[in-house]
Amino acid sequence: MFTDTKPLAQQEPESNSLFSEKILPHIELIAAGISGLLILTGWFMAHQEAQTLSIVSYVLAFIIGGFAKAKEGIEETIANKELNVEMLMVFAAVGSAIIGYWTEGAILIFIFAVSGALETYTMNKSHKEISALMNLQPEKAWKITSDGTTELIPVADLSISDQIIIKPGERVPADGKILSGTTSIDEAAITGESLPVTKDCSDEVFAGTVNISGSITVEITKNADETLFQKIIALVQSAQSEKSPSQAFIEKFEGTYVKVVLSIVVIMMFLPHFVLGWSWNETFYRAMILLVVASPCALVASIMPATLSAISNGARSGILFKGGVHLENLAAVQAIAFDKTGTLTKGVPTVTDIHIKEGLSEEEILLYAASIENHSNHPLAKAIVDKAAATINKPLLTLDNVQNLAGFGVTAKLGDKEWKIGKADFVGPDDAKSFGKDLFNRLSESGKTVVFVKAGDEIIACIGLKDIVRTQANDAIQLLKDYHIHTVMLTGDSEKTASAIAQESNVHEYIAECLPEQKVNHIKNLKERYPIVAMVGDGINDAPALATANIGIAMGGGTDVALETADIVLMKNDLPKIAKAIKLSKRMNAIVKQNIIFSISVILLLVISNLLQAVDLPFGVIGHEGSTILVILNSLRLLRG
């Protein structure tokens, strides 16, 4: 009944997509409308005792209104070698005509045609997000040629290292790195974040985003078919084509159910005549009604529209589900393990404390320290340089004789003194411990890394740095606790640092000094305690654990390996969206249950009413097709919010 979305490589041409989404529903509605007019004509002719013209009108109504669904049913029956609900409708309509109920059979075809057109429309609405995404990809870009001029070329012709100009108001055509210019970028298409992001030299820009304020020159870093934007489209298309366990069961159940219904209908054609004394005409008529009302159209439509709507909703919010199975299972998660660095924390150290020897200038010492550390590429050194840039309005000093001792620290000559910047073992453990009366212990216990500044033989300052916990981490963990989900932090940091971060982020428990290869074992241990376990990570070393967990969740700012391994991707590093994804999963499962209970209840009610001779064919058709439409509309509620 529903058509799967094809993978990106097999995507239909844009003209075919346009026909499917905009023209096809209108053609189906027009066919249904013509069928309805022919039914009225046939009914009028019958009352004018022009029986031949009446039957001709009804036959035309059958052909025009039922052609699309009959063709679909026959093709699927041949392809799958199994009967389906479309064939049940065809049999019921033809059977009604055979026993002289032309009007009822034609009405069945008419309502079935209207229902089919509405199904096509509503299913296209579920696919709308992916179509909207694909329309965001620019087709051409302004490439800078070798002589410095620009030419407009197709995006597909761009190569890595090409330079392009992106003007204000234009969409970014490909992933790249800014070479010159400053601007604001609307990344809503990628991250779901509505606020623009300021971009400067060396910052990354992504295809499909919008350049708002300034003209920028960008160097292409990925081919057009390898961009993050294309990955998002491929992921959403793959998710829409992958069936959830419930949908797979329903589709498998459909074939068996249709066979059972046909068997019962055959029995119904004879048994009531001999057991209940019905006339042959009434017996056959009730058998045809049974064909209609027992058809599982609404039941079959209970899951797929809901799944597609939820996946589309998530994609619009920057949450990518790689399949209905992960979306369905997420509601049952009982424990979530978090990588620390880059997931619960920002992944980069930040200066939090500066303690200067009394009588000295903090600004001057920070300037000297940053000038020395500027010669090191260590993350701690970069954090000190960034701190100076943010607080001091002076250029860094130009220094000679700077030595970077990897793993220890940096030395430099300033005036007549040798300066050393590094950890306690580098500047002298005894001198470090004596500075500031247990200051080192206090900073360490709060999860901070301590760097000392030594001028000559005297330590003149110590700097505390920390990988800052994300501002949303605490709120995100609390939202998960509200769902009674157990949270665990996995980190390779020391016990003191892990304890401080765990307390600050509010997780239930933590595992410190955890090597990357040990994360897999800890996930396996969690799975022994909890049936469904999720893992959240961002790095290459998290990929094995993401694959081991029942559900892997990758931060969108992480590595490509983590993004490809995970089952769910948060395009913006927004931890509270994990709780939003769980809420969406629970909503979807609830709506699916509503749909299934409602569709089965309607089938039972109509079947019993038919056995009691309390429902005629037109009302049976309305009840059956109406329930199908209501089920689909109920599923489309997931597109909101």
KARAFEN-V561984 format. One record per residue. N is the residue number from 0. RES is the residue in one small letter. PSI is psi in whole degrees, -180 to 180 (999 if undefined). BURIAL is b if it has 24 or more other ideal C-beta (glycine too) atoms within 12 Angstrom, else e. Layout:
{{N;RES;PSI;BURIAL} {N;RES;PSI;BURIAL}}
//
This chain:
{{0;m;-33;b} {1;f;142;b} {2;t;131;e} {3;d;148;e} {4;t;135;b} {5;k;152;e} {6;p;163;e} {7;l;-41;b} {8;a;-24;e} {9;q;19;e} {10;q;141;e} {11;e;154;e} {12;p;156;e} {13;e;-35;e} {14;s;-39;e} {15;n;-40;e} {16;s;-43;b} {17;l;-42;e} {18;f;-44;e} {19;s;-40;b} {20;e;-34;b} {21;k;-38;e} {22;i;-44;e} {23;l;-47;b} {24;p;-36;b} {25;h;-41;e} {26;i;-44;e} {27;e;-40;b} {28;l;-39;b} {29;i;-43;e} {30;a;-42;b} {31;a;-40;b} {32;g;-43;e} {33;i;-41;b} {34;s;-43;b} {35;g;-41;b} {36;l;-39;e} {37;l;-34;b} {38;i;-44;b} {39;l;-40;e} {40;t;-44;b} {41;g;-41;b} {42;w;-42;b} {43;f;-43;e} {44;m;-36;b} {45;a;-38;b} {46;h;-16;e} {47;q;8;e} {48;e;28;e} {49;a;74;e} {50;q;-38;e} {51;t;-47;e} {52;l;-35;e} {53;s;-48;b} {54;i;-39;b} {55;v;-43;e} {56;s;-43;b} {57;y;-40;b} {58;v;-43;b} {59;l;-38;b} {60;a;-41;b} {61;f;-49;b} {62;i;-49;b} {63;i;-45;b} {64;g;-34;b} {65;g;-3;b} {66;f;-49;b} {67;a;-48;b} {68;k;-38;b} {69;a;-43;b} {70;k;-46;e} {71;e;-45;b} {72;g;-43;b} {73;i;-45;e} {74;e;-44;e} {75;e;-36;b} {76;t;-44;e} {77;i;-43;e} {78;a;-44;e} {79;n;-7;e} {80;k;40;e} {81;e;140;e} {82;l;157;b} {83;n;179;b} {84;v;-29;b} {85;e;-40;b} {86;m;-34;b} {87;l;-42;b} {88;m;-42;b} {89;v;-47;b} {90;f;-43;b} {91;a;-43;b} {92;a;-46;b} {93;v;-41;b} {94;g;-40;b} {95;s;-40;b} {96;a;-38;b} {97;i;-39;e} {98;i;12;b} {99;g;1;e} {100;y;65;b} {101;w;-43;b} {102;t;-48;b} {103;e;-43;b} {104;g;-41;b} {105;a;-38;b} {106;i;-39;b} {107;l;-47;b} {108;i;-43;b} {109;f;-52;b} {110;i;-35;b} {111;f;-37;b} {112;a;-44;b} {113;v;-45;b} {114;s;-42;b} {115;g;-42;b} {116;a;-41;b} {117;l;-37;b} {118;e;-45;b} {119;t;-43;b} {120;y;-48;b} {121;t;-35;b} {122;m;-37;b} {123;n;-32;b} {124;k;-37;b} {125;s;-33;b} {126;h;0;b} {127;k;-37;b} {128;e;-42;b} {129;i;-37;b} {130;s;-41;b} {131;a;-40;e} {132;l;-46;b} {133;m;-30;b} {134;n;-15;e} {135;l;-15;b} {136;q;114;b} {137;p;152;b} {138;e;-22;e} {139;k;160;e} {140;a;154;b} {141;w;103;b} {142;k;138;b} {143;i;120;b} {144;t;176;e} {145;s;-26;e} {146;d;10;e} {147;g;-5;e} {148;t;173;e} {149;t;149;e} {150;e;146;e} {151;l;116;e} {152;i;159;e} {153;p;142;e} {154;v;-34;b} {155;a;-20;e} {156;d;-5;e} {157;l;145;b} {158;s;161;e} {159;i;138;e} {160;s;-8;e} {161;d;150;b} {162;q;135;b} {163;i;158;b} {164;i;132;b} {165;i;117;b} {166;k;161;b} {167;p;136;e} {168;g;-12;e} {169;e;154;b} {170;r;146;b} {171;v;124;b} {172;p;-23;b} {173;a;160;b} {174;d;141;b} {175;g;-175;b} {176;k;134;b} {177;i;126;b} {178;l;-35;b} {179;s;151;e} {180;g;157;b} {181;t;140;e} {182;t;176;b} {183;s;137;e} {184;i;130;b} {185;d;108;b} {186;e;22;b} {187;a;-35;b} {188;a;-26;b} {189;i;-48;b} {190;t;-16;b} {191;g;-1;b} {192;e;125;e} {193;s;-25;e} {194;l;134;e} {195;p;155;e} {196;v;131;b} {197;t;131;e} {198;k;139;b} {199;d;-173;e} {200;c;139;e} {201;s;-8;e} {202;d;151;b} {203;e;145;b} {204;v;153;b} {205;f;143;b} {206;a;142;b} {207;g;-15;b} {208;t;168;b} {209;v;127;b} {210;n;118;b} {211;i;-54;b} {212;s;-40;e} {213;g;158;b} {214;s;134;e} {215;i;150;b} {216;t;129;b} {217;v;138;b} {218;e;126;b} {219;i;130;b} {220;t;-12;b} {221;k;147;b} {222;n;158;e} {223;a;-32;b} {224;d;5;e} {225;e;8;e} {226;t;161;b} {227;l;-36;b} {228;f;-46;b} {229;q;-34;b} {230;k;-40;b} {231;i;-47;b} {232;i;-45;b} {233;a;-40;b} {234;l;-45;b} {235;v;-41;b} {236;q;-42;b} {237;s;-41;b} {238;a;-39;b} {239;q;-26;b} {240;s;-16;b} {241;e;128;b} {242;k;143;b} {243;s;163;b} {244;p;-40;e} {245;s;-43;b} {246;q;-42;b} {247;a;-40;e} {248;f;-44;e} {249;i;-43;b} {250;e;-36;b} {251;k;-38;e} {252;f;-32;b} {253;e;-46;b} {254;g;-45;b} {255;t;-42;e} {256;y;-44;b} {257;v;-42;b} {258;k;-42;e} {259;v;-45;e} {260;v;-45;b} {261;l;-38;b} {262;s;-43;e} {263;i;-38;b} {264;v;-42;b} {265;v;-45;e} {266;i;-40;e} {267;m;-23;b} {268;m;-18;b} {269;f;-44;e} {270;l;-49;e} {271;p;-31;b} {272;h;-42;e} {273;f;-34;e} {274;v;-43;e} {275;l;-5;e} {276;g;21;e} {277;w;155;e} {278;s;161;e} {279;w;-37;e} {280;n;-45;e} {281;e;-40;e} {282;t;-47;b} {283;f;-38;b} {284;y;-46;b} {285;r;-33;b} {286;a;-38;b} {287;m;-39;b} {288;i;-41;b} {289;l;-39;b} {290;l;-40;b} {291;v;-56;b} {292;v;-25;b} {293;a;-5;b} {294;s;136;b} {295;p;35;b} {296;c;-50;b} {297;a;-38;b} {298;l;-43;b} {299;v;-33;b} {300;a;8;b} {301;s;-27;b} {302;i;-52;b} {303;m;-49;b} {304;p;-37;b} {305;a;-43;b} {306;t;-47;b} {307;l;-39;b} {308;s;-42;b} {309;a;-42;b} {310;i;-41;b} {311;s;-42;b} {312;n;-47;b} {313;g;-43;b} {314;a;-39;b} {315;r;-27;b} {316;s;5;b} {317;g;19;b} {318;i;114;b} {319;l;118;b} {320;f;131;b} {321;k;11;b} {322;g;156;b} {323;g;-29;b} {324;v;-40;b} {325;h;-37;b} {326;l;-42;b} {327;e;-41;b} {328;n;-23;b} {329;l;-33;b} {330;a;-22;b} {331;a;5;b} {332;v;133;b} {333;q;-16;b} {334;a;141;b} {335;i;127;b} {336;a;135;b} {337;f;132;b} {338;d;148;b} {339;k;-64;b} {340;t;120;b} {341;g;-9;b} {342;t;-71;b} {343;l;-32;b} {344;t;171;b} {345;k;-19;b} {346;g;-1;b} {347;v;136;e} {348;p;150;b} {349;t;140;b} {350;v;123;b} {351;t;-27;b} {352;d;139;b} {353;i;117;b} {354;h;119;b} {355;i;144;b} {356;k;139;b} {357;e;134;e} {358;g;-11;e} {359;l;161;e} {360;s;124;e} {361;e;-40;b} {362;e;-42;e} {363;e;-43;b} {364;i;-40;b} {365;l;-37;b} {366;l;-46;b} {367;y;-45;b} {368;a;-44;b} {369;a;-37;b} {370;s;-37;b} {371;i;-47;b} {372;e;-18;b} {373;n;-14;b} {374;h;3;b} {375;s;147;b} {376;n;13;e} {377;h;142;b} {378;p;-35;b} {379;l;-39;b} {380;a;-43;b} {381;k;-38;e} {382;a;-39;b} {383;i;-42;b} {384;v;-43;b} {385;d;-38;e} {386;k;-42;b} {387;a;-43;b} {388;a;-32;e} {389;a;-21;e} {390;t;-18;e} {391;i;129;b} {392;n;50;e} {393;k;146;e} {394;p;152;e} {395;l;153;e} {396;l;148;b} {397;t;120;e} {398;l;152;b} {399;d;170;e} {400;n;39;e} {401;v;130;b} {402;q;127;e} {403;n;109;b} {404;l;101;e} {405;a;129;e} {406;g;-7;e} {407;f;-61;e} {408;g;-161;b} {409;v;140;b} {410;t;151;b} {411;a;160;b} {412;k;119;e} {413;l;113;b} {414;g;-128;e} {415;d;13;e} {416;k;149;e} {417;e;127;e} {418;w;143;b} {419;k;135;b} {420;i;122;b} {421;g;-168;b} {422;k;175;b} {423;a;-44;b} {424;d;-25;e} {425;f;-40;b} {426;v;-11;b} {427;g;108;e} {428;p;-41;e} {429;d;-44;e} {430;d;-38;b} {431;a;-44;b} {432;k;-29;e} {433;s;-12;e} {434;f;121;b} {435;g;17;b} {436;k;80;e} {437;d;18;e} {438;l;-40;b} {439;f;-46;b} {440;n;-41;e} {441;r;-42;e} {442;l;-41;b} {443;s;-41;b} {444;e;-22;e} {445;s;13;e} {446;g;20;b} {447;k;149;b} {448;t;134;b} {449;v;127;b} {450;v;132;b} {451;f;147;b} {452;v;121;b} {453;k;126;b} {454;a;112;b} {455;g;-120;e} {456;d;7;e} {457;e;133;e} {458;i;123;b} {459;i;-10;b} {460;a;155;b} {461;c;143;b} {462;i;127;b} {463;g;130;b} {464;l;149;b} {465;k;142;b} {466;d;104;b} {467;i;135;b} {468;v;136;b} {469;r;143;b} {470;t;-29;e} {471;q;-3;b} {472;a;-47;b} {473;n;-44;e} {474;d;-40;e} {475;a;-45;b} {476;i;-39;b} {477;q;-38;e} {478;l;-39;b} {479;l;-37;b} {480;k;-34;e} {481;d;-27;e} {482;y;9;b} {483;h;41;e} {484;i;130;b} {485;h;131;b} {486;t;139;b} {487;v;138;b} {488;m;129;b} {489;l;126;b} {490;t;151;b} {491;g;0;b} {492;d;169;b} {493;s;167;e} {494;e;-43;e} {495;k;-48;b} {496;t;-44;b} {497;a;-42;b} {498;s;-42;b} {499;a;-44;b} {500;i;-39;b} {501;a;-41;b} {502;q;-39;e} {503;e;-36;b} {504;s;-11;b} {505;n;24;b} {506;v;158;b} {507;h;-44;b} {508;e;165;b} {509;y;157;b} {510;i;112;b} {511;a;166;b} {512;e;44;e} {513;c;110;b} {514;l;155;e} {515;p;-42;b} {516;e;-18;e} {517;q;-18;e} {518;k;-37;b} {519;v;-44;b} {520;n;-39;e} {521;h;-36;b} {522;i;-42;b} {523;k;-40;e} {524;n;-39;e} {525;l;-38;b} {526;k;-24;b} {527;e;-28;e} {528;r;-32;e} {529;y;134;b} {530;p;-44;e} {531;i;120;b} {532;v;136;b} {533;a;153;b} {534;m;135;b} {535;v;124;b} {536;g;177;b} {537;d;-13;b} {538;g;172;b} {539;i;-39;e} {540;n;-10;b} {541;d;-14;b} {542;a;-46;b} {543;p;-40;b} {544;a;-37;b} {545;l;-39;b} {546;a;-30;e} {547;t;-37;b} {548;a;157;b} {549;n;-38;b} {550;i;122;b} {551;g;131;b} {552;i;121;b} {553;a;143;b} {554;m;133;b} {555;g;-25;b} {556;g;4;b} {557;g;-165;b} {558;t;160;b} {559;d;-35;e} {560;v;-45;e} {561;a;-41;b} {562;l;-39;b} {563;e;-28;e} {564;t;-34;b} {565;a;160;b} {566;d;-26;b} {567;i;139;b} {568;v;129;b} {569;l;104;b} {570;m;-30;b} {571;k;140;b} {572;n;65;b} {573;d;97;b} {574;l;-38;b} {575;p;-17;b} {576;k;-15;b} {577;i;-46;b} {578;a;-36;b} {579;k;-40;b} {580;a;-40;b} {581;i;-42;b} {582;k;-42;b} {583;l;-41;b} {584;s;-44;b} {585;k;-40;b} {586;r;-45;b} {587;m;-47;b} {588;n;-37;b} {589;a;-43;e} {590;i;-38;b} {591;v;-43;b} {592;k;-44;e} {593;q;-46;b} {594;n;-45;b} {595;i;-47;b} {596;i;-43;e} {597;f;-47;b} {598;s;-42;b} {599;i;-40;b} {600;s;-42;e} {601;v;-44;b} {602;i;-48;b} {603;l;-43;e} {604;l;-45;b} {605;l;-38;b} {606;v;-46;b} {607;i;-43;e} {608;s;-37;b} {609;n;-43;b} {610;l;-30;b} {611;l;6;e} {612;q;34;e} {613;a;0;e} {614;v;135;b} {615;d;170;b} {616;l;-47;b} {617;p;-43;b} {618;f;-33;e} {619;g;-41;b} {620;v;-46;b} {621;i;-45;b} {622;g;-43;b} {623;h;-54;b} {624;e;-34;b} {625;g;-40;b} {626;s;-36;b} {627;t;-46;b} {628;i;-42;b} {629;l;-39;b} {630;v;-44;b} {631;i;-43;b} {632;l;-37;b} {633;n;-38;b} {634;s;-35;b} {635;l;-10;b} {636;r;-23;b} {637;l;-14;b} {638;l;-18;b} {639;r;153;e} {640;g;999;e}}
//
